[in-house]
C-alpha cells in the first residue's frame, strides 16, 4: 500500500495513483457493456472502509441507520442515507476539516463511478477483485448468502490488493456520477448485505433517485489534493 492518513472522525485513507483499467463486464447487464478502457488521470485518497455509523454521528450528531444495537454497532456502515444526505455530510466535513494531509491541501467528496470501480478492481479483471468463482465470495463480502440478514462491522473480510475492505457487499456506496445522464439519479456500486452475489461484482452497476434511502446504501469518502 502507498501513503495513507487518518482523519479526526476515525477514517483511514490510502492513495490511489493514476492509471487505466477496463471498466464494465462483457457477461453482465446491458448497462455494463461494452467494456471500455478508462483512464484515471488524477491521484486521490479513498476510504479504506465504508463510512461507519460513528463517523457519521461525529459530524452529523445523528444516526439514521438500522442495526444500531450492540457495542460494535458504531463500526457498522452507516446507511439509510440519501445521496443528498451524503452530500450534506461531505459539505459539513469540508467546513470542519480543512487541514493539510501529508503536506497537501485538498477537499472531501464522493468518488466518481469510474474511481470506485478502479479502486475496487485494484488491477484485477475477474468478476470480484479476488476471483471469478461465486462460492469464493464469502472470503471478501457480506451478501444475502452469509450476512445473517444484517450489516456487519466493517473490515472483517479480506481486503483487495490496494488494502480496501468491503468493496463487495455490506452496503452499496453512493458515487457522484449521474445514471445515464439523469440528474435525478445517481450511481451506487458494490451491492449490499441483502443482494445476491451477482449484484456485488466489480462491474455491477445500479442507481437510485437522489432522495432514496435504503437499508442497503451507504457511502465511502474520497479526499482529493488540489
N, CA, C and O of each residue as an XYZ file, in Angstrom:
904
protein
N       0.839     -1.195      0.000
C       0.000      0.000      0.000
C       0.871      1.241      0.000
O       2.001      1.214      0.486
N       0.348      2.327     -0.544
C       1.083      3.572     -0.622
C       0.836      4.463      0.577
O       0.440      3.978      1.636
N       1.067      5.777      0.427
C       0.849      6.724      1.525
C      -0.594      6.673      2.034
O      -1.535      6.478      1.265
N      -0.742      6.854      3.350
C      -2.042      6.842      3.989
C      -2.117      7.953      5.018
O      -1.093      8.474      5.458
N      -3.352      8.317      5.403
C      -3.554      9.206      6.535
C      -4.875      8.860      7.202
O      -5.716      8.180      6.615
N      -5.052      9.325      8.416
C      -6.308      9.170      9.142
C      -6.879     10.547      9.451
O      -6.137     11.521      9.569
N      -8.205     10.623      9.580
C      -8.815     11.904      9.932
C      -9.361     11.855     11.356
O      -9.329     10.810     12.005
N      -9.859     12.987     11.832
C     -10.309     13.082     13.226
C     -11.577     12.295     13.505
O     -11.914     12.054     14.665
N     -12.289     11.890     12.451
C     -13.524     11.132     12.626
C     -13.283      9.636     12.730
O     -14.210      8.871     12.995
N     -12.041      9.216     12.524
C     -11.723      7.806     12.664
C     -11.527      7.051     11.372
O     -11.318      5.838     11.393
N     -11.589      7.748     10.235
C     -11.396      7.082      8.956
C      -9.933      7.008      8.557
O      -9.129      7.845      8.969
N      -9.587      6.008      7.755
C      -8.252      5.868      7.191
C      -8.358      5.905      5.672
O      -9.304      5.375      5.089
N      -7.377      6.537      5.042
C      -7.454      6.799      3.604
C      -6.122      6.462      2.947
O      -5.057      6.793      3.468
N      -6.197      5.803      1.806
C      -4.999      5.367      1.108
C      -4.945      5.966     -0.288
O      -5.978      6.203     -0.916
N      -3.746      6.205     -0.762
C      -3.546      6.845     -2.059
C      -3.859      5.887     -3.197
O      -3.412      4.740     -3.204
N      -4.632      6.372     -4.152
C      -4.866      5.673     -5.414
C      -4.196      6.496     -6.505
O      -4.596      7.630     -6.766
N      -3.205      5.942     -7.125
C      -2.448      6.658     -8.139
C      -3.135      6.555     -9.499
O      -3.916      5.631     -9.726
N      -2.851      7.496    -10.409
C      -3.448      7.447    -11.742
C      -3.129      6.138    -12.462
O      -2.112      5.496    -12.201
N      -4.004      5.769    -13.354
C      -3.810      4.547    -14.124
C      -4.974      4.339    -15.071
O      -5.803      5.231    -15.248
N      -5.039      3.179    -15.673
C      -6.160      2.864    -16.546
C      -6.626      1.442    -16.300
O      -5.871      0.601    -15.811
N      -7.876      1.186    -16.644
C      -8.455     -0.143    -16.432
C      -9.586     -0.365    -17.416
O     -10.058      0.569    -18.063
N     -10.015     -1.619    -17.520
C     -11.142     -1.976    -18.361
C     -12.398     -1.949    -17.500
O     -12.569     -2.782    -16.609
N     -13.273     -0.987    -17.770
C     -14.486     -0.805    -16.984
C     -15.648     -1.542    -17.635
O     -15.868     -1.447    -18.842
N     -16.387     -2.280    -16.809
C     -17.547     -2.993    -17.306
C     -17.362     -4.498    -17.237
O     -16.363     -4.991    -16.714
N     -18.343     -5.226    -17.774
C     -18.324     -6.689    -17.723
C     -19.068     -7.197    -18.954
O     -20.269     -6.970    -19.101
N     -18.353     -7.879    -19.829
C     -18.951     -8.353    -21.081
C     -20.029     -9.400    -20.854
O     -20.857     -9.639    -21.734
N     -20.028    -10.034    -19.671
C     -21.053    -11.030    -19.355
C     -22.130    -10.477    -18.438
O     -23.013    -11.218    -18.006
N     -22.070     -9.186    -18.135
C     -23.019     -8.563    -17.227
C     -24.235     -8.006    -17.942
O     -24.552     -8.417    -19.058
N     -24.919     -7.064    -17.293
C     -26.126     -6.467    -17.865
C     -25.769     -5.546    -19.023
O     -24.600     -5.240    -19.257
N     -26.796     -5.111    -19.741
C     -26.552     -4.223    -20.888
C     -25.945     -2.896    -20.451
O     -25.311     -2.214    -21.256
N     -26.129     -2.520    -19.192
C     -25.565     -1.271    -18.699
C     -24.069     -1.381    -18.407
O     -23.412     -0.377    -18.135
N     -23.535     -2.597    -18.465
C     -22.109     -2.816    -18.218
C     -21.326     -3.037    -19.503
O     -20.132     -3.333    -19.462
N     -21.987     -2.895    -20.631
C     -21.366     -3.130    -21.927
C     -21.411     -1.846    -22.762
O     -22.307     -1.021    -22.583
N     -20.445     -1.676    -23.674
C     -19.273     -2.532    -23.865
C     -18.217     -2.257    -22.809
O     -18.232     -1.206    -22.169
N     -17.305     -3.196    -22.627
C     -16.152     -2.958    -21.762
C     -15.317     -1.844    -22.391
O     -15.008     -1.876    -23.582
N     -14.958     -0.855    -21.565
C     -14.297      0.353    -22.067
C     -13.029      0.634    -21.275
O     -13.007      0.491    -20.052
N     -11.983      1.031    -21.970
C     -10.755      1.415    -21.280
C     -10.927      2.829    -20.719
O     -11.207      3.772    -21.460
N     -10.756      2.961    -19.416
C     -10.926      4.238    -18.715
C      -9.592      4.660    -18.117
O      -8.887      3.850    -17.515
N      -9.252      5.930    -18.287
C      -8.033      6.469    -17.691
C      -8.392      7.309    -16.464
O      -9.231      8.206    -16.546
N      -7.766      7.022    -15.349
C      -7.870      7.833    -14.135
C      -6.643      8.745    -14.139
O      -5.514      8.278    -13.987
N      -6.868     10.024    -14.310
C      -5.755     10.935    -14.581
C      -5.225     11.664    -13.361
O      -4.110     12.187    -13.392
N      -6.005     11.710    -12.282
C      -5.576     12.436    -11.089
C      -5.530     11.504     -9.883
O      -6.404     10.649     -9.738
N      -4.528     11.649     -9.013
C      -4.479     10.833     -7.804
C      -5.561     11.258     -6.817
O      -6.018     12.401     -6.839
N      -5.962     10.338     -5.959
C      -6.916     10.651     -4.897
C      -6.700      9.670     -3.757
O      -6.072      8.625     -3.927
N      -7.227     10.022     -2.601
C      -7.194      9.136     -1.436
C      -8.616      8.642     -1.182
O      -9.559      9.433     -1.156
N      -8.763      7.336     -0.995
C     -10.089      6.767     -0.774
C     -10.142      6.062      0.574
O      -9.141      5.525      1.049
N     -11.325      6.072      1.183
C     -11.501      5.415      2.465
C     -11.176      3.937      2.392
O     -11.640      3.232      1.497
N     -10.386      3.480      3.328
C     -10.043      2.059      3.395
C     -11.290      1.222      3.680
O     -11.377      0.064      3.272
N     -12.247      1.819      4.380
C     -13.503      1.143      4.715
C     -14.682      2.067      4.398
O     -14.495      3.276      4.258
N     -15.888      1.513      4.285
C     -17.068      2.378      4.152
C     -17.209      3.280      5.375
O     -16.701      2.962      6.450
N     -17.891      4.387      5.208
C     -18.132      5.289      6.330
C     -18.976      4.580      7.390
O     -20.002      3.978      7.073
N     -18.546      4.652      8.631
C     -19.234      3.955      9.710
C     -20.288      4.844     10.382
O     -20.348      6.054     10.165
N     -21.109      4.198     11.200
C     -22.125      4.928     11.946
C     -21.497      5.939     12.899
O     -22.017      7.045     13.049
N     -20.392      5.583     13.545
C     -19.771      6.519     14.480
C     -19.146      7.699     13.747
O     -19.165      8.817     14.262
N     -18.593      7.476     12.561
C     -18.056      8.585     11.776
C     -19.169      9.545     11.354
O     -19.000     10.764     11.387
N     -20.298      8.978     10.961
C     -21.441      9.817     10.583
C     -21.921     10.623     11.784
O     -22.147     11.829     11.678
N     -22.073      9.964     12.913
C     -22.569     10.640     14.114
C     -21.624     11.758     14.545
O     -22.082     12.808     14.996
N     -20.327     11.553     14.415
C     -19.343     12.555     14.821
C     -19.548     13.878     14.087
O     -19.343     14.947     14.662
N     -19.948     13.810     12.831
C     -20.137     15.023     12.020
C     -21.576     15.514     12.056
O     -21.812     16.720     12.125
N     -22.544     14.598     12.009
C     -23.948     14.978     11.829
C     -24.753     15.001     13.132
O     -25.866     15.526     13.156
N     -24.206     14.442     14.207
C     -24.893     14.375     15.501
C     -26.227     13.642     15.384
O     -27.192     13.983     16.068
N     -26.273     12.648     14.524
C     -27.460     11.814     14.355
C     -27.011     10.500     13.727
O     -25.892     10.387     13.227
N     -27.895      9.514     13.760
C     -27.572      8.226     13.142
C     -28.845      7.636     12.547
O     -29.690      7.127     13.283
N     -28.994      7.697     11.230
C     -30.221      7.207     10.601
C     -30.256      5.694     10.420
O     -31.268      5.153      9.975
N     -29.178      5.009     10.753
C     -29.016      3.604     10.395
C     -29.931      2.668     11.173
O     -30.282      2.921     12.325
N     -30.301      1.589     10.513
C     -30.881      0.445     11.183
C     -29.720     -0.361     11.768
O     -28.566     -0.105     11.424
N     -29.997     -1.316     12.634
C     -28.975     -2.162     13.257
C     -28.017     -1.330     14.109
O     -26.809     -1.325     13.873
N     -28.566     -0.630     15.098
C     -27.755      0.187     15.999
C     -27.491     -0.495     17.344
O     -26.796      0.061     18.194
N     -28.037     -1.684     17.539
C     -27.891     -2.353     18.825
C     -26.507     -2.992     18.968
O     -25.907     -3.428     17.986
N     -26.020     -3.038     20.191
C     -24.744     -3.700     20.468
C     -23.584     -2.719     20.502
O     -23.624     -1.662     19.872
N     -22.552     -3.087     21.246
C     -21.438     -2.165     21.456
C     -20.589     -1.971     20.211
O     -19.827     -1.007     20.132
N     -20.704     -2.878     19.227
C     -19.945     -2.723     17.981
C     -20.739     -2.048     16.867
O     -20.242     -1.913     15.748
N     -21.979     -1.618     17.164
C     -22.826     -1.053     16.112
C     -22.186      0.157     15.439
O     -22.371      0.370     14.241
N     -21.443      0.943     16.193
C     -20.808      2.126     15.617
C     -19.803      1.814     14.538
O     -19.430      2.686     13.754
N     -19.355      0.549     14.495
C     -18.388      0.132     13.484
C     -19.048     -0.488     12.265
O     -18.365     -0.914     11.334
N     -20.368     -0.539     12.267
C     -21.085     -0.975     11.071
C     -21.220      0.221     10.120
O     -21.164      1.370     10.560
N     -21.396     -0.041      8.838
C     -21.509      1.083      7.902
C     -22.788      1.872      8.124
O     -23.834      1.302      8.434
N     -22.699      3.172      7.965
C     -23.898      3.997      8.002
C     -24.738      3.671      6.778
O     -24.206      3.358      5.713
N     -26.049      3.746      6.937
C     -26.958      3.516      5.816
C     -28.245      4.283      6.056
O     -28.349      5.062      7.003
N     -29.220      4.059      5.192
C     -30.439      4.853      5.187
C     -30.099      6.341      5.047
O     -30.668      7.199      5.721
N     -29.154      6.608      4.150
C     -28.816      7.992      3.803
C     -29.064      8.184      2.314
O     -28.654      7.358      1.498
N     -29.723      9.255      1.970
C     -29.926      9.588      0.563
C     -28.631     10.155     -0.015
O     -27.682     10.435      0.717
N     -28.606     10.318     -1.323
C     -27.461     10.964     -1.959
C     -27.325     12.394     -1.450
O     -26.213     12.880     -1.242
N     -28.451     13.064     -1.251
C     -28.406     14.433     -0.710
C     -27.837     14.441      0.716
O     -27.089     15.347      1.083
N     -28.193     13.437      1.508
C     -27.629     13.325      2.856
C     -26.117     13.147      2.789
O     -25.372     13.765      3.550
N     -25.680     12.302      1.876
C     -24.242     12.073      1.713
C     -23.521     13.363      1.336
O     -22.430     13.641      1.833
N     -24.134     14.140      0.460
C     -23.522     15.405      0.049
C     -23.509     16.407      1.201
O     -22.570     17.194      1.327
N     -24.540     16.382      2.041
C     -24.557     17.257      3.220
C     -23.427     16.874      4.177
O     -22.768     17.744      4.746
N     -23.210     15.583      4.348
C     -22.097     15.130      5.186
C     -20.772     15.654      4.628
O     -19.949     16.193      5.368
N     -20.576     15.492      3.327
C     -19.344     15.956      2.683
C     -19.154     17.453      2.885
O     -18.054     17.905      3.201
N     -20.222     18.219      2.705
C     -20.130     19.672      2.862
C     -19.759     20.059      4.289
O     -18.914     20.928      4.503
N     -20.387     19.416      5.256
C     -20.063     19.719      6.660
C     -18.620     19.325      6.991
O     -17.911     20.053      7.687
N     -18.204     18.177      6.488
C     -16.845     17.727      6.755
C     -15.823     18.701      6.166
O     -14.794     18.972      6.786
N     -16.102     19.224      4.982
C     -15.195     20.189      4.370
C     -15.123     21.490      5.165
O     -14.081     22.144      5.204
N     -16.239     21.862      5.799
C     -16.227     23.062      6.637
C     -15.421     22.844      7.910
O     -14.722     23.743      8.377
N     -15.525     21.630      8.471
C     -14.871     21.323      9.738
C     -13.388     21.003      9.548
O     -12.544     21.418     10.343
N     -13.093     20.274      8.506
C     -11.742     19.747      8.313
C     -11.113     20.350      7.058
O     -11.376     19.907      5.939
N     -10.291     21.350      7.263
C      -9.556     21.970      6.160
C      -8.043     21.813      6.345
O      -7.256     22.568      5.775
N      -7.653     20.827      7.144
C      -6.247     20.589      7.405
C      -5.546     20.008      6.174
O      -6.157     19.320      5.355
N      -4.254     20.302      6.068
C      -3.453     19.648      5.056
C      -3.279     18.174      5.409
O      -3.234     17.805      6.583
N      -3.181     17.343      4.379
C      -2.927     15.912      4.557
C      -1.603     15.586      3.878
O      -1.444     15.800      2.676
N      -0.670     15.075      4.641
C       0.645     14.723      4.101
C       1.284     15.914      3.391
O       1.982     15.756      2.390
N       1.031     17.115      3.931
C       1.596     18.324      3.360
C       0.855     18.874      2.160
O       1.340     19.787      1.492
N      -0.326     18.321      1.878
C      -1.103     18.734      0.713
C      -2.428     19.354      1.139
O      -2.996     18.980      2.165
N      -2.918     20.305      0.343
C      -4.263     20.832      0.525
C      -5.220     20.050     -0.361
O      -4.832     19.532     -1.408
N      -6.482     19.969      0.073
C      -7.448     19.224     -0.711
C      -8.841     19.342     -0.139
O      -9.091     20.187      0.720
N      -9.755     18.504     -0.603
C     -11.135     18.551     -0.135
C     -11.758     17.170     -0.197
O     -11.291     16.279     -0.907
N     -12.843     17.020      0.581
C     -13.586     15.766      0.647
C     -14.672     15.725     -0.414
O     -15.206     16.761     -0.812
N     -14.997     14.514     -0.870
C     -16.063     14.329     -1.859
C     -16.426     12.851     -1.943
O     -15.817     12.013     -1.278
N     -17.421     12.541     -2.764
C     -17.722     11.163     -3.122
C     -16.857     10.749     -4.310
O     -16.444     11.604     -5.093
N     -16.577      9.459     -4.456
C     -15.867      9.020     -5.653
C     -16.773      9.096     -6.881
O     -17.997      9.023     -6.766
N     -16.168      9.240     -8.039
C     -16.916      9.013     -9.270
C     -17.113      7.517     -9.442
O     -16.448      6.713     -8.788
N     -18.024      7.153    -10.320
C     -18.228      5.726    -10.582
C     -16.946      5.080    -11.118
O     -16.607      3.953    -10.759
N     -16.247      5.807    -11.975
C     -15.009      5.274    -12.546
C     -13.946      5.074    -11.478
O     -13.266      4.048    -11.458
N     -13.802      6.049    -10.593
C     -12.840      5.917     -9.494
C     -13.191      4.748     -8.593
O     -12.310      4.025     -8.127
N     -14.482      4.566     -8.349
C     -14.915      3.469     -7.486
C     -14.516      2.128     -8.090
O     -13.921      1.298     -7.403
N     -14.832      1.906     -9.352
C     -14.528      0.603     -9.953
C     -13.020      0.382    -10.083
O     -12.536     -0.730     -9.871
N     -12.285      1.424    -10.425
C     -10.827      1.346    -10.495
C     -10.260      0.908     -9.148
O      -9.396      0.034     -9.082
N     -10.756      1.527     -8.074
C     -10.289      1.212     -6.726
C     -10.694     -0.200     -6.316
O      -9.911     -0.919     -5.695
N     -11.900     -0.591     -6.661
C     -12.391     -1.924     -6.325
C     -11.569     -3.000     -7.024
O     -11.147     -3.971     -6.396
N     -11.346     -2.832     -8.295
C     -10.646     -3.862     -9.071
C      -9.193     -4.004     -8.641
O      -8.672     -5.118     -8.597
N      -8.529     -2.895     -8.324
C      -7.124     -2.964     -7.889
C      -6.289     -3.793     -8.858
O      -5.549     -4.692     -8.457
N      -6.423     -3.475    -10.128
C      -5.693     -4.139    -11.226
C      -6.212     -5.532    -11.559
O      -5.617     -6.216    -12.392
N      -7.290     -5.969    -10.942
C      -7.857     -7.276    -11.277
C      -8.798     -7.142    -12.472
O      -9.270     -6.047    -12.777
N      -9.066     -8.252    -13.142
C     -10.026     -8.275    -14.252
C     -11.109     -9.333    -14.028
O     -11.933     -9.569    -14.912
N     -11.115     -9.964    -12.868
C     -12.076    -11.015    -12.541
C     -13.413    -10.419    -12.112
O     -13.526     -9.203    -11.956
N     -14.418    -11.257    -11.922
C     -15.768    -10.789    -11.572
C     -15.762    -10.062    -10.235
O     -16.387     -9.011    -10.092
N     -15.056    -10.620     -9.259
C     -14.781     -9.949     -7.993
C     -13.279     -9.724     -7.918
O     -12.533    -10.356     -8.665
N     -12.819     -8.856     -7.053
C     -11.408     -8.488     -7.142
C     -10.456     -9.653     -6.871
O      -9.271     -9.576     -7.196
N     -10.974    -10.734     -6.273
C     -10.110    -11.860     -5.921
C     -10.391    -13.121     -6.707
O      -9.597    -14.061     -6.653
N     -11.513    -13.176     -7.448
C     -11.940    -14.459     -8.001
C     -13.059    -14.295     -9.020
O     -13.762    -13.285     -9.046
N     -13.205    -15.321     -9.860
C     -14.361    -15.443    -10.750
C     -15.382    -16.444    -10.213
O     -16.425    -16.662    -10.828
N     -15.082    -17.045     -9.078
C     -15.869    -18.166     -8.566
C     -16.856    -17.701     -7.502
O     -16.460    -17.157     -6.471
N     -18.129    -17.918     -7.758
C     -19.189    -17.453     -6.868
C     -19.017    -17.961     -5.441
O     -19.221    -17.207     -4.490
N     -18.647    -19.220     -5.282
C     -18.559    -19.807     -3.939
C     -17.420    -19.212     -3.110
O     -17.366    -19.434     -1.901
N     -16.519    -18.470     -3.730
C     -15.408    -17.850     -3.014
C     -15.727    -16.418     -2.558
O     -14.884    -15.752     -1.958
N     -16.945    -15.953     -2.847
C     -17.322    -14.589     -2.493
C     -17.303    -14.356     -0.986
O     -17.005    -13.249     -0.538
N     -17.617    -15.382     -0.199
C     -17.653    -15.232      1.259
C     -16.324    -14.731      1.827
O     -16.295    -14.154      2.914
N     -15.246    -14.944      1.115
C     -13.936    -14.511      1.595
C     -13.824    -12.989      1.689
O     -13.065    -12.464      2.503
N     -14.585    -12.288      0.849
C     -14.391    -10.835      0.746
C     -15.646    -10.018      0.984
O     -15.563     -8.791      1.053
N     -16.813    -10.652      1.113
C     -18.057     -9.884      1.113
C     -19.098    -10.433      2.076
O     -19.167    -11.636      2.329
N     -19.915     -9.508      2.611
C     -21.164     -9.840      3.284
C     -22.289     -9.622      2.285
O     -22.469     -8.515      1.777
N     -23.040    -10.671      2.004
C     -24.089    -10.615      0.987
C     -25.268    -11.441      1.474
O     -25.261    -11.932      2.603
N     -26.284    -11.598      0.627
C     -27.511    -12.267      1.066
C     -27.265    -13.689      1.555
O     -28.014    -14.195      2.391
N     -26.218    -14.339      1.038
C     -25.969    -15.724      1.404
C     -25.232    -15.936      2.710
O     -25.180    -17.061      3.206
N     -24.649    -14.868      3.293
C     -23.862    -15.098      4.511
C     -23.975    -14.006      5.565
O     -23.350    -14.108      6.620
N     -24.759    -12.967      5.305
C     -24.776    -11.817      6.219
C     -25.592    -12.052      7.484
O     -25.413    -11.345      8.476
N     -26.490    -13.042      7.458
C     -27.388    -13.226      8.589
C     -28.449    -12.145      8.663
O     -28.942    -11.820      9.744
N     -28.803    -11.584      7.502
C     -29.856    -10.569      7.384
C     -29.545     -9.298      8.167
O     -30.433     -8.714      8.788
N     -28.298     -8.876      8.136
C     -27.891     -7.642      8.814
C     -26.580     -7.143      8.212
O     -25.846     -7.905      7.584
N     -26.295     -5.859      8.411
C     -24.954     -5.378      8.090
C     -23.967     -5.937      9.107
O     -24.364     -6.443     10.157
N     -22.695     -5.843      8.791
C     -21.644     -6.323      9.684
C     -20.599     -5.230      9.895
O     -20.498     -4.293      9.103
N     -19.825     -5.361     10.969
C     -18.773     -4.396     11.232
C     -17.815     -4.352     10.033
O     -17.487     -5.386      9.452
N     -17.380     -3.162      9.681
C     -16.520     -3.003      8.514
C     -15.159     -3.647      8.759
O     -14.703     -3.770      9.896
N     -14.527     -4.053      7.667
C     -13.149     -4.518      7.740
C     -12.943     -5.933      8.231
O     -11.825     -6.281      8.611
N     -13.977     -6.771      8.241
C     -13.819     -8.147      8.729
C     -13.382     -9.128      7.649
O     -12.765    -10.151      7.947
N     -13.697     -8.821      6.409
C     -13.344     -9.702      5.300
C     -11.986     -9.303      4.711
O     -11.399     -8.299      5.112
N     -11.499    -10.095      3.763
C     -10.211     -9.810      3.138
C     -10.269     -8.501      2.349
O     -11.268     -8.196      1.696
N      -9.190     -7.743      2.424
C      -9.059     -6.526      1.630
C      -8.574     -6.873      0.218
O      -8.042     -7.957     -0.022
N      -8.769     -5.927     -0.709
C      -8.208     -6.140     -2.045
C      -6.716     -5.802     -2.040
O      -6.153     -5.469     -0.997
N      -6.090     -5.889     -3.196
C      -4.643     -5.709     -3.285
C      -4.199     -4.297     -2.921
O      -3.021     -4.076     -2.641
N      -5.115     -3.347     -2.921
C      -4.781     -1.971     -2.551
C      -5.212     -1.642     -1.127
O      -5.189     -0.484     -0.711
N      -5.607     -2.681     -0.381
C      -5.901     -2.507      1.028
C      -7.289     -2.010      1.352
O      -7.508     -1.492      2.447
N      -8.243     -2.149      0.432
C      -9.600     -1.651      0.639
C     -10.537     -2.791      1.046
O     -10.536     -3.863      0.441
N     -11.332     -2.534      2.083
C     -12.258     -3.526      2.613
C     -13.699     -3.239      2.171
O     -14.062     -2.095      1.897
N     -14.507     -4.297      2.108
C     -15.957     -4.169      1.890
C     -16.317     -3.481      0.583
O     -17.352     -2.820      0.499
N     -15.486     -3.625     -0.429
C     -15.864     -3.092     -1.733
C     -16.993     -3.918     -2.342
O     -17.777     -3.413     -3.146
N     -17.069     -5.174     -1.958
C     -18.177     -6.043     -2.355
C     -19.081     -6.257     -1.141
O     -18.608     -6.676     -0.084
N     -20.372     -5.974     -1.284
C     -21.334     -6.276     -0.232
C     -21.274     -5.337      0.961
O     -20.660     -4.272      0.904
N     -21.918     -5.748      2.032
C     -22.154     -4.980      3.263
C     -23.121     -3.833      2.973
O     -24.312     -3.968      3.256
N     -22.659     -2.715      2.422
C     -23.590     -1.727      1.872
C     -23.084     -1.264      0.512
O     -21.879     -1.166      0.279
N     -24.025     -0.983     -0.378
C     -23.666     -0.303     -1.617
C     -23.241      1.123     -1.282
O     -23.552      1.630     -0.204
N     -22.534      1.766     -2.198
C     -21.947      3.070     -1.900
C     -22.295      4.092     -2.983
O     -22.076      3.872     -4.174
N     -22.841      5.208     -2.525
C     -23.154      6.293     -3.455
C     -21.892      6.788     -4.160
O     -20.811      6.823     -3.572
N     -22.045      7.166     -5.412
C     -20.991      7.878     -6.132
C     -21.536      9.228     -6.574
O     -22.724      9.512     -6.423
N     -20.662     10.045     -7.116
C     -21.101     11.354     -7.607
C     -21.660     11.288     -9.019
O     -22.163     12.292     -9.524
N     -21.586     10.133     -9.667
C     -21.906     10.014    -11.092
C     -23.402      9.909    -11.360
O     -24.122      9.199    -10.657
N     -23.854     10.614    -12.370
C     -25.248     10.522    -12.819
C     -25.472      9.191    -13.514
O     -24.553      8.625    -14.106
N     -26.695      8.699    -13.436
C     -27.069      7.463    -14.113
C     -27.602      7.792    -15.500
O     -28.657      8.411    -15.637
N     -26.878      7.382    -16.512
C     -27.292      7.603    -17.901
C     -27.626      9.070    -18.154
O     -28.538      9.375    -18.923
N     -26.896      9.971    -17.516
C     -27.096     11.401    -17.721
C     -28.281     11.999    -16.988
O     -28.578     13.181    -17.161
N     -28.968     11.200    -16.167
C     -30.156     11.663    -15.434
C     -29.729     12.349    -14.134
O     -29.157     11.709    -13.252
N     -30.003     13.634    -14.019
C     -29.565     14.379    -12.836
C     -30.333     13.987    -11.584
O     -29.906     14.312    -10.476
N     -31.455     13.296    -11.736
C     -32.261     12.895    -10.585
C     -31.872     11.525    -10.048
O     -32.398     11.083     -9.026
N     -30.954     10.854    -10.732
C     -30.485      9.547    -10.285
C     -28.965      9.558    -10.179
O     -28.281     10.206    -10.972
N     -28.445      8.831     -9.189
C     -27.008      8.689     -9.038
C     -26.639      7.204     -8.938
O     -27.409      6.382     -8.442
N     -25.466      6.901     -9.414
C     -24.963      5.528     -9.395
C     -24.530      5.155     -7.981
O     -23.908      5.955     -7.282
N     -24.864      3.933     -7.566
C     -24.247      3.350     -6.369
C     -23.668      2.001     -6.759
O     -24.185      1.321     -7.646
N     -22.591      1.622     -6.087
C     -21.844      0.449     -6.518
C     -21.544     -0.490     -5.345
O     -21.508     -0.064     -4.191
N     -21.332     -1.753     -5.654
C     -20.832     -2.702     -4.668
C     -21.806     -3.732     -4.149
O     -21.382     -4.742     -3.588
N     -23.114     -3.509     -4.317
C     -24.069     -4.443     -3.740
C     -24.114     -4.338     -2.223
O     -23.409     -3.517     -1.637
N     -24.931     -5.155     -1.587
C     -25.125     -4.999     -0.139
C     -25.350     -6.335      0.550
O     -25.280     -7.403     -0.058
N     -25.625     -6.228      1.846
C     -25.856     -7.400      2.692
C     -27.091     -8.196      2.297
O     -27.197     -9.365      2.666
N     -28.036     -7.604      1.555
C     -29.232     -8.353      1.178
C     -29.328     -8.624     -0.318
O     -30.351     -9.127     -0.784
N     -28.285     -8.302     -1.082
C     -28.318     -8.591     -2.522
C     -27.620     -9.913     -2.817
O     -26.750    -10.357     -2.067
N     -28.018    -10.528     -3.919
C     -27.378    -11.766     -4.350
C     -25.977    -11.473     -4.882
O     -25.630    -10.321     -5.141
N     -25.192    -12.508     -5.039
C     -23.778    -12.345     -5.367
C     -23.547    -11.576     -6.661
O     -22.592    -10.805     -6.750
N     -24.392    -11.765     -7.660
C     -24.183    -11.111     -8.955
C     -24.170     -9.592     -8.824
O     -23.458     -8.912     -9.562
N     -24.950     -9.059     -7.892
C     -25.036     -7.607     -7.709
C     -23.812     -7.027     -7.012
O     -23.654     -5.808     -6.953
N     -22.947     -7.889     -6.484
C     -21.760     -7.403     -5.778
C     -20.505     -7.402     -6.658
O     -19.433     -7.020     -6.190
N     -20.617     -7.817     -7.909
C     -19.447     -7.889     -8.793
C     -18.777     -6.512     -8.966
O     -19.411     -5.472     -8.786
N     -17.501     -6.533     -9.314
C     -16.759     -5.288     -9.542
C     -17.414     -4.426    -10.613
O     -17.420     -3.200    -10.501
N     -17.960     -5.047    -11.640
C     -18.542     -4.302    -12.741
C     -20.032     -4.049    -12.634
O     -20.598     -3.368    -13.490
N     -20.692     -4.583    -11.597
C     -22.144     -4.458    -11.472
C     -22.538     -3.008    -11.217
O     -21.947     -2.342    -10.367
N     -23.533     -2.519    -11.952
C     -23.973     -1.129    -11.839
C     -25.400     -1.071    -11.322
O     -26.223     -1.923    -11.655
N     -25.690     -0.064    -10.508
C     -27.040      0.170    -10.006
C     -27.206      1.661     -9.762
O     -26.228      2.406     -9.711
N     -28.449      2.088     -9.611
C     -28.710      3.511     -9.372
C     -29.953      3.681     -8.527
O     -30.729      2.744     -8.337
N     -30.132      4.884     -8.024
C     -31.332      5.229     -7.268
C     -31.573      6.723     -7.408
O     -30.654      7.485     -7.706
N     -32.818      7.135     -7.191
C     -33.108      8.565     -7.183
C     -32.364      9.204     -6.015
O     -32.079      8.545     -5.015
N     -32.059     10.468     -6.148
C     -31.160     11.124     -5.194
C     -31.744     11.274     -3.793
O     -31.002     11.506     -2.838
N     -33.065     11.144     -3.657
C     -33.655     11.230     -2.313
C     -33.997      9.852     -1.735
O     -34.658      9.758     -0.701
N     -33.550      8.795     -2.399
C     -33.793      7.435     -1.936
C     -33.000      7.141     -0.669
O     -31.810      7.450     -0.596
N     -33.653      6.542      0.335
C     -32.945      5.993      1.491
C     -33.205      4.499      1.515
O     -34.315      4.046      1.235
N     -32.185      3.744      1.848
C     -32.277      2.292      1.788
C     -31.416      1.671      2.874
O     -30.378      2.217      3.248
N     -31.858      0.522      3.379
C     -31.058     -0.240      4.335
C     -29.791     -0.786      3.686
O     -28.914     -1.316      4.368
N     -29.704     -0.653      2.365
C     -28.557     -1.226      1.669
C     -27.625     -0.227      1.015
O     -26.722     -0.631      0.282
N     -27.811      1.081      1.256
C     -26.938      2.073      0.605
C     -26.282      2.967      1.641
O     -26.958      3.555      2.485
N     -24.970      3.066      1.575
C     -24.182      3.961      2.408
C     -23.223      4.773      1.550
O     -23.590      5.225      0.465
N     -21.995      4.959      2.029
C     -21.053      5.792      1.283
C     -19.614      5.471      1.680
O     -19.355      4.831      2.699
N     -18.693      5.933      0.847
C     -17.262      5.846      1.105
C     -16.663      7.183      0.671
O     -16.994      7.698     -0.397
N     -15.802      7.729      1.481
C     -15.246      9.053      1.219
C     -14.015      9.008      0.330
O     -13.265      8.033      0.306
N     -13.837     10.103     -0.401
C     -12.615     10.377     -1.145
C     -12.092     11.751     -0.717
O     -12.866     12.674     -0.463
N     -10.777     11.866     -0.644
C     -10.125     13.175     -0.419
C      -9.221     13.431     -1.603
O      -8.366     12.610     -1.937
N      -9.416     14.586     -2.243
C      -8.647     14.931     -3.437
C      -7.684     16.075     -3.168
O      -8.104     17.131     -2.694
N      -6.400     15.888     -3.461
C      -5.459     17.006     -3.372
C      -5.798     18.058     -4.429
O      -6.244     17.724     -5.527
N      -5.585     19.314     -4.096
C      -5.778     20.394     -5.061
C      -4.639     20.367     -6.088
O      -4.607     21.197     -6.997
